[in-house]
Amino acid sequence: MDQLVTLMGVARPKPERAQELMELLLSFVEPTRQEPGCLEYHFHEDPEEPGVFVFYEAWRSQADLDAHLALPHLRDFWERRMDYLATDLEIRFVNMLSPHGH
């Protein structure tokens, strides 16, 4: 079996684009959860820093994550991300140590 790929990310939007970015990123949640290989996909707002968004993703394999990132709407977002962001996305890949139920 391939190694699970898990990541956490932080998006710090420009204040005037925060609502728009939140709506855009929320629109990605349900379609992403339906993708083959998506085990977990969660989107949060930091209660200590309202308007700062945190996401958590777990994928069955790197190939599944790569397929997700190659989708047209995500390629478009990646190219335009700095239109929304005050600083670039902070992405941290992590190794899951607890057993996954799938």
C-alpha positions in Angstrom: 0.0 0.0 0.0 1.2 3.5 -0.7 2.1 5.8 2.1 -0.7 8.1 3.3 -0.1 11.7 2.5 -1.3 14.2 5.0 -0.9 17.9 5.2 -2.0 21.0 7.0 -2.1 24.4 5.5 -2.7 28.0 6.6 -4.2 30.7 4.4 -3.8 34.3 5.5 -5.9 36.4 3.2 -5.8 40.1 2.5 -8.5 41.5 4.8 -10.6 42.8 2.0 -10.6 39.4 0.3 -11.1 37.2 3.4 -14.9 36.6 2.8 -14.4 35.9 -0.9 -11.5 33.4 -0.2 -13.5 31.7 2.5 -16.5 31.1 0.2 -14.1 29.9 -2.6 -12.3 27.4 -0.3 -15.6 26.2 1.2 -16.8 25.5 -2.4 -13.9 23.0 -2.7 -14.8 20.9 0.3 -17.6 18.6 -0.9 -16.2 18.0 -4.4 -12.8 17.2 -2.9 -14.3 14.8 -0.4 -15.8 12.8 -3.4 -12.5 12.4 -5.1 -10.9 9.0 -5.3 -8.2 8.7 -2.7 -9.4 11.6 -0.4 -9.6 10.2 3.1 -10.1 13.5 5.0 -10.6 17.1 3.9 -11.4 19.7 6.5 -11.5 23.5 6.4 -11.3 25.6 9.5 -11.1 29.2 10.7 -8.6 30.1 13.5 -10.6 31.3 16.5 -7.6 33.3 17.7 -7.2 35.0 14.3 -10.5 35.3 12.6 -10.1 35.4 8.9 -7.1 33.0 9.0 -8.1 29.7 7.4 -6.6 26.3 8.2 -7.1 23.1 6.2 -6.3 19.5 6.9 -6.1 16.8 4.2 -5.3 13.1 4.2 -4.9 11.3 0.9 -4.4 7.6 0.2 -1.3 8.3 -1.9 0.8 11.0 -3.4 -0.7 10.0 -6.8 -4.2 10.8 -5.4 -3.0 14.2 -4.1 -1.3 14.9 -7.4 -4.5 14.1 -9.3 -6.4 16.5 -7.0 -3.9 19.3 -7.6 -4.1 18.8 -11.3 -7.8 19.6 -11.5 -8.6 22.7 -13.5 -10.2 24.6 -10.6 -7.2 24.0 -8.3 -4.6 24.8 -11.0 -6.5 28.1 -11.5 -6.6 28.8 -7.8 -2.9 28.1 -7.4 -2.1 30.5 -10.2 -4.3 33.2 -8.7 -3.8 32.5 -5.0 -1.8 35.7 -4.4 -4.8 37.8 -5.5 -6.4 36.6 -2.3 -3.5 36.1 0.1 -1.4 38.5 2.1 1.3 35.9 2.4 1.7 32.7 0.5 0.1 29.5 1.7 1.9 27.8 4.5 1.8 24.1 3.8 3.2 21.4 6.1 3.3 17.7 5.2 3.0 15.5 8.3 3.3 11.8 8.9 0.2 10.2 10.5 1.2 8.1 13.4 -2.3 7.0 14.6 -4.0 4.3 12.6 -6.4 5.4 9.9 -9.8 3.8 9.9 -10.1 3.3 6.1 
